[in-house]
Amino acid sequence: LAARVREKRGEKAKRRARARAMVDEMKRCRAEMQQMVLDVADKDHRAKLLEDKYAKMPKNVNRALYTYRIMDIIGSIAKQKKEIAKIIDDIHTIQKKSNKTNDVL
């Protein structure tokens, strides 16, 4: 009889421990769900802002105009690269001349 009582007490303790673990897990899940609700609300707000911004944008923009502007920018960048290369060449030649004159002195 005493062994059965001890066995039942052990089972009861195990059930209580499992119940505590389940309660802890439920609390963690609830906290996680609350955080997810906040994240969803934040993302909905940001989506609404982006939709409003998109609605305010002009709809009759010509794609050819954008591509022309982009190509123009690319062309000006290429010209700038060529000018920079020329300047670097000039700097190198001046440095060489300077080094030669210093060697002569």
N, CA, C and O atoms as CSV, one atom per row, in Angstrom:
chain,resi,resn,atom,element,x,y,z
A,1,LEU,N,N,0.826,-1.197,0.000
A,1,LEU,CA,C,0.000,0.000,0.000
A,1,LEU,C,C,0.867,1.255,0.000
A,1,LEU,O,O,0.581,2.216,-0.715
A,2,ALA,N,N,1.909,1.241,0.793
A,2,ALA,CA,C,2.806,2.399,0.855
A,2,ALA,C,C,3.531,2.579,-0.474
A,2,ALA,O,O,3.791,3.705,-0.898
A,3,ALA,N,N,3.855,1.469,-1.126
A,3,ALA,CA,C,4.541,1.555,-2.420
A,3,ALA,C,C,3.608,2.170,-3.464
A,3,ALA,O,O,4.042,2.972,-4.291
A,4,ARG,N,N,2.356,1.803,-3.427
A,4,ARG,CA,C,1.392,2.375,-4.379
A,4,ARG,C,C,1.223,3.869,-4.127
A,4,ARG,O,O,1.105,4.655,-5.066
A,5,VAL,N,N,1.214,4.253,-2.857
A,5,VAL,CA,C,1.076,5.674,-2.511
A,5,VAL,C,C,2.287,6.434,-3.037
A,5,VAL,O,O,2.143,7.501,-3.634
A,6,ARG,N,N,3.482,5.886,-2.817
A,6,ARG,CA,C,4.692,6.537,-3.324
A,6,ARG,C,C,4.673,6.617,-4.848
A,6,ARG,O,O,5.065,7.623,-5.440
A,7,GLU,N,N,4.206,5.524,-5.473
A,7,GLU,CA,C,4.130,5.494,-6.936
A,7,GLU,C,C,3.155,6.559,-7.439
A,7,GLU,O,O,3.456,7.269,-8.398
A,8,LYS,N,N,2.016,6.669,-6.811
A,8,LYS,CA,C,1.020,7.666,-7.205
A,8,LYS,C,C,1.550,9.077,-6.985
A,8,LYS,O,O,1.312,9.966,-7.803
A,9,ARG,N,N,2.274,9.286,-5.872
A,9,ARG,CA,C,2.856,10.614,-5.612
A,9,ARG,C,C,3.895,10.959,-6.687
A,9,ARG,O,O,3.969,12.095,-7.153
A,10,GLY,N,N,4.689,9.959,-7.067
A,10,GLY,CA,C,5.687,10.178,-8.122
A,10,GLY,C,C,5.019,10.531,-9.445
A,10,GLY,O,O,5.464,11.436,-10.152
A,11,GLU,N,N,3.941,9.806,-9.778
A,11,GLU,CA,C,3.203,10.098,-11.007
A,11,GLU,C,C,2.601,11.496,-10.952
A,11,GLU,O,O,2.608,12.236,-11.935
A,12,LYS,N,N,2.077,11.841,-9.768
A,12,LYS,CA,C,1.475,13.158,-9.593
A,12,LYS,C,C,2.536,14.248,-9.755
A,12,LYS,O,O,2.255,15.285,-10.356
A,13,ALA,N,N,3.733,14.040,-9.238
A,13,ALA,CA,C,4.821,15.017,-9.354
A,13,ALA,C,C,5.239,15.158,-10.822
A,13,ALA,O,O,5.492,16.262,-11.304
A,14,LYS,N,N,5.306,14.013,-11.524
A,14,LYS,CA,C,5.659,14.060,-12.949
A,14,LYS,C,C,4.608,14.828,-13.743
A,14,LYS,O,O,4.946,15.635,-14.609
A,15,ARG,N,N,3.318,14.573,-13.444
A,15,ARG,CA,C,2.239,15.284,-14.140
A,15,ARG,C,C,2.321,16.786,-13.862
A,15,ARG,O,O,2.131,17.603,-14.762
A,16,ARG,N,N,2.605,17.139,-12.606
A,16,ARG,CA,C,2.728,18.570,-12.259
A,16,ARG,C,C,3.902,19.210,-12.998
A,16,ARG,O,O,3.795,20.337,-13.481
A,17,ALA,N,N,5.014,18.495,-13.084
A,17,ALA,CA,C,6.182,19.026,-13.796
A,17,ALA,C,C,5.852,19.207,-15.279
A,17,ALA,O,O,6.210,20.222,-15.878
A,18,ARG,N,N,5.170,18.224,-15.870
A,18,ARG,CA,C,4.761,18.358,-17.275
A,18,ARG,C,C,3.797,19.523,-17.453
A,18,ARG,O,O,3.880,20.275,-18.425
A,19,ALA,N,N,2.878,19.658,-16.493
A,19,ALA,CA,C,1.909,20.757,-16.566
A,19,ALA,C,C,2.627,22.102,-16.472
A,19,ALA,O,O,2.299,23.031,-17.210
A,20,ARG,N,N,3.610,22.216,-15.566
A,20,ARG,CA,C,4.385,23.462,-15.446
A,20,ARG,C,C,5.134,23.749,-16.742
A,20,ARG,O,O,5.188,24.889,-17.203
A,21,ALA,N,N,5.711,22.695,-17.324
A,21,ALA,CA,C,6.438,22.878,-18.582
A,21,ALA,C,C,5.483,23.344,-19.684
A,21,ALA,O,O,5.819,24.220,-20.480
A,22,MET,N,N,4.300,22.753,-19.718
A,22,MET,CA,C,3.318,23.164,-20.723
A,22,MET,C,C,2.875,24.610,-20.509
A,22,MET,O,O,2.728,25.368,-21.469
A,23,VAL,N,N,2.665,24.989,-19.252
A,23,VAL,CA,C,2.274,26.372,-18.949
A,23,VAL,C,C,3.378,27.337,-19.375
A,23,VAL,O,O,3.106,28.385,-19.960
A,24,ASP,N,N,4.627,26.974,-19.078
A,24,ASP,CA,C,5.752,27.823,-19.492
A,24,ASP,C,C,5.811,27.943,-21.015
A,24,ASP,O,O,6.044,29.026,-21.552
A,25,GLU,N,N,5.599,26.828,-21.696
A,25,GLU,CA,C,5.608,26.829,-23.167
A,25,GLU,C,C,4.472,27.704,-23.706
A,25,GLU,O,O,4.659,28.448,-24.669
A,26,MET,N,N,3.288,27.608,-23.075
A,26,MET,CA,C,2.158,28.434,-23.516
A,26,MET,C,C,2.453,29.912,-23.294
A,26,MET,O,O,2.115,30.741,-24.139
A,27,LYS,N,N,3.079,30.254,-22.168
A,27,LYS,CA,C,3.433,31.650,-21.912
A,27,LYS,C,C,4.413,32.160,-22.960
A,27,LYS,O,O,4.291,33.281,-23.454
A,28,ARG,N,N,5.393,31.310,-23.291
A,28,ARG,CA,C,6.371,31.699,-24.303
A,28,ARG,C,C,5.696,31.889,-25.656
A,28,ARG,O,O,5.985,32.843,-26.379
A,29,CYS,N,N,4.792,30.969,-25.989
A,29,CYS,CA,C,4.073,31.077,-27.265
A,29,CYS,C,C,3.195,32.331,-27.299
A,29,CYS,O,O,3.114,33.002,-28.327
A,30,ARG,N,N,2.551,32.642,-26.198
A,30,ARG,CA,C,1.719,33.853,-26.148
A,30,ARG,C,C,2.566,35.098,-26.347
A,30,ARG,O,O,2.179,36.007,-27.081
A,31,ALA,N,N,3.721,35.141,-25.696
A,31,ALA,CA,C,4.607,36.299,-25.863
A,31,ALA,C,C,5.069,36.408,-27.308
A,31,ALA,O,O,5.138,37.501,-27.870
A,32,GLU,N,N,5.384,35.262,-27.904
A,32,GLU,CA,C,5.814,35.241,-29.305
A,32,GLU,C,C,4.675,35.701,-30.227
A,32,GLU,O,O,4.903,36.438,-31.186
A,33,MET,N,N,3.458,35.261,-29.925
A,33,MET,CA,C,2.312,35.679,-30.735
A,33,MET,C,C,2.081,37.185,-30.612
A,33,MET,O,O,1.786,37.849,-31.606
A,34,GLN,N,N,2.213,37.728,-29.395
A,34,GLN,CA,C,2.039,39.164,-29.218
A,34,GLN,C,C,3.087,39.931,-30.014
A,34,GLN,O,O,2.779,40.959,-30.616
A,35,GLN,N,N,4.320,39.440,-30.021
A,35,GLN,CA,C,5.374,40.089,-30.803
A,35,GLN,C,C,5.058,40.008,-32.295
A,35,GLN,O,O,5.276,40.967,-33.035
A,36,MET,N,N,4.545,38.861,-32.727
A,36,MET,CA,C,4.184,38.707,-34.133
A,36,MET,C,C,3.053,39.660,-34.520
A,36,MET,O,O,3.054,40.221,-35.616
A,37,VAL,N,N,2.088,39.839,-33.612
A,37,VAL,CA,C,0.986,40.770,-33.880
A,37,VAL,C,C,1.538,42.181,-34.046
A,37,VAL,O,O,1.116,42.911,-34.943
A,38,LEU,N,N,2.477,42.569,-33.191
A,38,LEU,CA,C,3.086,43.893,-33.316
A,38,LEU,C,C,3.849,44.024,-34.627
A,38,LEU,O,O,3.772,45.059,-35.289
A,39,ASP,N,N,4.586,42.981,-35.009
A,39,ASP,CA,C,5.329,43.007,-36.276
A,39,ASP,C,C,4.384,43.140,-37.461
A,39,ASP,O,O,4.642,43.912,-38.384
A,40,VAL,N,N,3.286,42.384,-37.435
A,40,VAL,CA,C,2.323,42.450,-38.533
A,40,VAL,C,C,1.705,43.841,-38.612
A,40,VAL,O,O,1.537,44.384,-39.705
A,41,ALA,N,N,1.367,44.421,-37.465
A,41,ALA,CA,C,0.787,45.767,-37.462
A,41,ALA,C,C,1.780,46.773,-38.024
A,41,ALA,O,O,1.400,47.663,-38.785
A,42,ASP,N,N,3.055,46.638,-37.651
A,42,ASP,CA,C,4.081,47.542,-38.156
A,42,ASP,C,C,4.239,47.389,-39.666
A,42,ASP,O,O,4.342,48.382,-40.386
A,43,LYS,N,N,4.256,46.155,-40.140
A,43,LYS,CA,C,4.400,45.914,-41.576
A,43,LYS,C,C,3.179,46.405,-42.342
A,43,LYS,O,O,3.311,46.924,-43.450
A,44,ASP,N,N,1.985,46.247,-41.761
A,44,ASP,CA,C,0.788,46.782,-42.408
A,44,ASP,C,C,0.862,48.296,-42.518
A,44,ASP,O,O,0.487,48.875,-43.538
A,45,HIS,N,N,1.343,48.925,-41.470
A,45,HIS,CA,C,1.484,50.384,-41.485
A,45,HIS,C,C,2.473,50.823,-42.560
A,45,HIS,O,O,2.210,51.766,-43.306
A,46,ARG,N,N,3.608,50.136,-42.638
A,46,ARG,CA,C,4.602,50.481,-43.662
A,46,ARG,C,C,4.059,50.232,-45.067
A,46,ARG,O,O,4.323,51.011,-45.982
A,47,ALA,N,N,3.301,49.148,-45.240
A,47,ALA,CA,C,2.707,48.859,-46.542
A,47,ALA,C,C,1.710,49.950,-46.925
A,47,ALA,O,O,1.651,50.363,-48.084
A,48,LYS,N,N,0.938,50.411,-45.961
A,48,LYS,CA,C,-0.022,51.493,-46.223
A,48,LYS,C,C,0.714,52.759,-46.637
A,48,LYS,O,O,0.295,53.439,-47.574
A,49,LEU,N,N,1.803,53.085,-45.950
A,49,LEU,CA,C,2.585,54.266,-46.313
A,49,LEU,C,C,3.130,54.148,-47.730
A,49,LEU,O,O,3.089,55.110,-48.497
A,50,LEU,N,N,3.643,52.962,-48.078
A,50,LEU,CA,C,4.173,52.762,-49.424
A,50,LEU,C,C,3.073,52.839,-50.479
A,50,LEU,O,O,3.287,53.373,-51.567
A,51,GLU,N,N,1.906,52.309,-50.157
A,51,GLU,CA,C,0.789,52.403,-51.094
A,51,GLU,C,C,0.382,53.859,-51.310
A,51,GLU,O,O,0.105,54.272,-52.436
A,52,ASP,N,N,0.348,54.630,-50.226
A,52,ASP,CA,C,0.021,56.054,-50.352
A,52,ASP,C,C,1.065,56.772,-51.188
A,52,ASP,O,O,0.732,57.596,-52.040
A,53,LYS,N,N,2.330,56.457,-50.942
A,53,LYS,CA,C,3.410,57.086,-51.709
A,53,LYS,C,C,3.307,56.715,-53.187
A,53,LYS,O,O,3.516,57.558,-54.059
A,54,TYR,N,N,2.987,55.457,-53.463
A,54,TYR,CA,C,2.836,55.013,-54.842
A,54,TYR,C,C,1.650,55.710,-55.506
A,54,TYR,O,O,1.714,56.077,-56.680
A,55,ALA,N,N,0.570,55.888,-54.747
A,55,ALA,CA,C,-0.613,56.541,-55.303
A,55,ALA,C,C,-0.330,57.999,-55.656
A,55,ALA,O,O,-0.923,58.535,-56.592
A,56,LYS,N,N,0.571,58.642,-54.917
A,56,LYS,CA,C,0.900,60.046,-55.165
A,56,LYS,C,C,1.863,60.225,-56.336
A,56,LYS,O,O,1.998,61.328,-56.865
A,57,MET,N,N,2.527,59.157,-56.739
A,57,MET,CA,C,3.497,59.263,-57.827
A,57,MET,C,C,2.773,59.487,-59.152
A,57,MET,O,O,1.659,59.005,-59.356
A,58,PRO,N,N,3.429,60.229,-60.051
A,58,PRO,CA,C,2.795,60.454,-61.356
A,58,PRO,C,C,2.704,59.146,-62.149
A,58,PRO,O,O,3.625,58.329,-62.146
A,59,LYS,N,N,1.582,58.980,-62.818
A,59,LYS,CA,C,1.347,57.738,-63.544
A,59,LYS,C,C,1.706,57.839,-65.027
A,59,LYS,O,O,1.816,56.816,-65.703
A,60,ASN,N,N,1.888,59.038,-65.533
A,60,ASN,CA,C,2.104,59.206,-66.960
A,60,ASN,C,C,3.580,59.413,-67.304
A,60,ASN,O,O,3.905,60.154,-68.232
A,61,VAL,N,N,4.458,58.770,-66.567
A,61,VAL,CA,C,5.892,58.915,-66.800
A,61,VAL,C,C,6.283,58.107,-68.030
A,61,VAL,O,O,5.891,56.951,-68.187
A,62,ASN,N,N,7.061,58.741,-68.895
A,62,ASN,CA,C,7.475,58.092,-70.123
A,62,ASN,C,C,8.735,57.261,-69.866
A,62,ASN,O,O,9.739,57.783,-69.382
A,63,ARG,N,N,8.678,56.000,-70.184
A,63,ARG,CA,C,9.805,55.101,-69.947
A,63,ARG,C,C,11.001,55.487,-70.813
A,63,ARG,O,O,12.148,55.380,-70.379
A,64,ALA,N,N,10.735,55.928,-72.017
A,64,ALA,CA,C,11.821,56.319,-72.919
A,64,ALA,C,C,12.614,57.478,-72.332
A,64,ALA,O,O,13.832,57.549,-72.491
A,65,LEU,N,N,11.925,58.379,-71.659
A,65,LEU,CA,C,12.607,59.513,-71.037
A,65,LEU,C,C,13.572,59.031,-69.958
A,65,LEU,O,O,14.707,59.498,-69.874
A,66,TYR,N,N,13.112,58.094,-69.137
A,66,TYR,CA,C,13.996,57.556,-68.100
A,66,TYR,C,C,15.209,56.855,-68.708
A,66,TYR,O,O,16.339,57.069,-68.268
A,67,THR,N,N,14.975,56.027,-69.708
A,67,THR,CA,C,16.104,55.319,-70.309
A,67,THR,C,C,17.064,56.302,-70.965
A,67,THR,O,O,18.278,56.104,-70.911
A,68,TYR,N,N,16.542,57.359,-71.581
A,68,TYR,CA,C,17.415,58.379,-72.171
A,68,TYR,C,C,18.254,59.048,-71.095
A,68,TYR,O,O,19.454,59.252,-71.277
A,69,ARG,N,N,17.631,59.391,-69.974
A,69,ARG,CA,C,18.372,60.032,-68.874
A,69,ARG,C,C,19.440,59.096,-68.320
A,69,ARG,O,O,20.555,59.525,-68.024
A,70,ILE,N,N,19.100,57.828,-68.182
A,70,ILE,CA,C,20.067,56.860,-67.667
A,70,ILE,C,C,21.244,56.724,-68.629
A,70,ILE,O,O,22.399,56.715,-68.203
A,71,MET,N,N,20.958,56.619,-69.906
A,71,MET,CA,C,22.032,56.492,-70.895
A,71,MET,C,C,22.892,57.756,-70.918
A,71,MET,O,O,24.109,57.673,-71.086
A,72,ASP,N,N,22.276,58.913,-70.751
A,72,ASP,CA,C,23.026,60.167,-70.701
A,72,ASP,C,C,23.962,60.189,-69.498
A,72,ASP,O,O,25.116,60.605,-69.606
A,73,ILE,N,N,23.461,59.743,-68.359
A,73,ILE,CA,C,24.291,59.684,-67.147
A,73,ILE,C,C,25.459,58.724,-67.352
A,73,ILE,O,O,26.588,59.028,-66.967
A,74,ILE,N,N,25.196,57.576,-67.952
A,74,ILE,CA,C,26.255,56.597,-68.210
A,74,ILE,C,C,27.306,57.193,-69.135
A,74,ILE,O,O,28.505,56.998,-68.934
A,75,GLY,N,N,26.843,57.929,-70.164
A,75,GLY,CA,C,27.787,58.568,-71.084
A,75,GLY,C,C,28.653,59.600,-70.387
A,75,GLY,O,O,29.856,59.675,-70.634
A,76,SER,N,N,28.046,60.395,-69.519
A,76,SER,CA,C,28.834,61.411,-68.810
A,76,SER,C,C,29.834,60.762,-67.856
A,76,SER,O,O,30.933,61.281,-67.663
A,77,ILE,N,N,29.461,59.636,-67.262
A,77,ILE,CA,C,30.392,58.915,-66.380
A,77,ILE,C,C,31.575,58.402,-67.187
A,77,ILE,O,O,32.715,58.474,-66.729
A,78,ALA,N,N,31.315,57.888,-68.383
A,78,ALA,CA,C,32.408,57.389,-69.230
A,78,ALA,C,C,33.351,58.535,-69.601
A,78,ALA,O,O,34.570,58.364,-69.592
A,79,LYS,N,N,32.791,59.699,-69.925
A,79,LYS,CA,C,33.626,60.861,-70.251
A,79,LYS,C,C,34.474,61.257,-69.041
A,79,LYS,O,O,35.658,61.562,-69.179
A,80,GLN,N,N,33.863,61.252,-67.860
A,80,GLN,CA,C,34.609,61.610,-66.648
A,80,GLN,C,C,35.740,60.611,-66.403
A,80,GLN,O,O,36.833,61.010,-66.000
A,81,LYS,N,N,35.497,59.322,-66.637
A,81,LYS,CA,C,36.545,58.323,-66.452
A,81,LYS,C,C,37.715,58.583,-67.397
A,81,LYS,O,O,38.875,58.458,-67.004
A,82,LYS,N,N,37.408,58.947,-68.650
A,82,LYS,CA,C,38.470,59.248,-69.606
A,82,LYS,C,C,39.277,60.458,-69.151
A,82,LYS,O,O,40.505,60.456,-69.231
A,83,GLU,N,N,38.578,61.501,-68.670
A,83,GLU,CA,C,39.277,62.695,-68.200
A,83,GLU,C,C,40.149,62.368,-66.996
A,83,GLU,O,O,41.273,62.860,-66.892
A,84,ILE,N,N,39.647,61.549,-66.093
A,84,ILE,CA,C,40.425,61.155,-64.911
A,84,ILE,C,C,41.662,60.381,-65.343
A,84,ILE,O,O,42.746,60.589,-64.797
A,85,ALA,N,N,41.510,59.490,-66.319
A,85,ALA,CA,C,42.666,58.726,-66.816
A,85,ALA,C,C,43.704,59.663,-67.416
A,85,ALA,O,O,44.900,59.462,-67.205
A,86,LYS,N,N,43.274,60.688,-68.163
A,86,LYS,CA,C,44.212,61.666,-68.731
A,86,LYS,C,C,44.937,62.422,-67.629
A,86,LYS,O,O,46.147,62.634,-67.707
A,87,ILE,N,N,44.201,62.826,-66.606
A,87,ILE,CA,C,44.814,63.568,-65.495
A,87,ILE,C,C,45.840,62.696,-64.780
A,87,ILE,O,O,46.916,63.173,-64.418
A,88,ILE,N,N,45.515,61.428,-64.575
A,88,ILE,CA,C,46.447,60.517,-63.910
A,88,ILE,C,C,47.694,60.342,-64.759
A,88,ILE,O,O,48.806,60.316,-64.232
A,89,ASP,N,N,47.517,60.220,-66.074
A,89,ASP,CA,C,48.673,60.136,-66.982
A,89,ASP,C,C,49.549,61.378,-66.854
A,89,ASP,O,O,50.772,61.277,-66.757
A,90,ASP,N,N,48.919,62.545,-66.856
A,90,ASP,CA,C,49.661,63.801,-66.710
A,90,ASP,C,C,50.433,63.829,-65.395
A,90,ASP,O,O,51.584,64.265,-65.351
A,91,ILE,N,N,49.801,63.368,-64.338
A,91,ILE,CA,C,50.459,63.349,-63.029
A,91,ILE,C,C,51.678,62.438,-63.074
A,91,ILE,O,O,52.738,62.785,-62.554
A,92,HIS,N,N,51.526,61.267,-63.700
A,92,HIS,CA,C,52.650,60.328,-63.792
A,92,HIS,C,C,53.810,60.934,-64.587
A,92,HIS,O,O,54.966,60.825,-64.179
A,93,THR,N,N,53.507,61.564,-65.704
A,93,THR,CA,C,54.587,62.161,-66.509
A,93,THR,C,C,55.270,63.286,-65.739
A,93,THR,O,O,56.492,63.420,-65.791
A,94,ILE,N,N,54.501,64.084,-65.037
A,94,ILE,CA,C,55.096,65.175,-64.249
A,94,ILE,C,C,55.970,64.601,-63.138
A,94,ILE,O,O,57.050,65.126,-62.866
A,95,GLN,N,N,55.506,63.518,-62.490
A,95,GLN,CA,C,56.303,62.887,-61.440
A,95,GLN,C,C,57.605,62.333,-62.005
A,95,GLN,O,O,58.657,62.448,-61.375
A,96,LYS,N,N,57.535,61.730,-63.198
A,96,LYS,CA,C,58.742,61.197,-63.822
A,96,LYS,C,C,59.723,62.326,-64.130
A,96,LYS,O,O,60.917,62.199,-63.859
A,97,LYS,N,N,59.230,63.426,-64.690
A,97,LYS,CA,C,60.087,64.563,-64.993
A,97,LYS,C,C,60.694,65.119,-63.718
A,97,LYS,O,O,61.874,65.468,-63.678
A,98,SER,N,N,59.870,65.199,-62.669
A,98,SER,CA,C,60.345,65.721,-61.394
A,98,SER,C,C,61.443,64.814,-60.825
A,98,SER,O,O,62.454,65.298,-60.316
A,99,ASN,N,N,61.236,63.507,-60.915
A,99,ASN,CA,C,62.234,62.556,-60.407
A,99,ASN,C,C,63.535,62.665,-61.216
A,99,ASN,O,O,64.625,62.598,-60.648
A,100,LYS,N,N,63.420,62.834,-62.547
A,100,LYS,CA,C,64.610,62.977,-63.383
A,100,LYS,C,C,65.378,64.252,-63.029
A,100,LYS,O,O,66.607,64.240,-62.954
A,101,THR,N,N,64.651,65.349,-62.811
A,101,THR,CA,C,65.342,66.596,-62.458
A,101,THR,C,C,65.986,66.488,-61.079
A,101,THR,O,O,67.063,67.043,-60.858
A,102,ASN,N,N,65.343,65.782,-60.149
A,102,ASN,CA,C,65.939,65.590,-58.845
A,102,ASN,C,C,67.187,64.713,-58.935
A,102,ASN,O,O,68.157,64.941,-58.212
A,103,ASP,N,N,67.168,63.708,-59.820
A,103,ASP,CA,C,68.341,62.854,-60.013
A,103,ASP,C,C,69.506,63.645,-60.604
A,103,ASP,O,O,70.664,63.410,-60.260
A,104,VAL,N,N,69.189,64.584,-61.496
A,104,VAL,CA,C,70.221,65.399,-62.129
A,104,VAL,C,C,70.874,66.317,-61.094
A,104,VAL,O,O,72.086,66.532,-61.107
A,105,LEU,N,N,70.042,66.850,-60.201
A,105,LEU,CA,C,70.580,67.750,-59.176
A,105,LEU,C,C,71.379,66.957,-58.186
A,105,LEU,O,O,71.922,67.523,-57.236
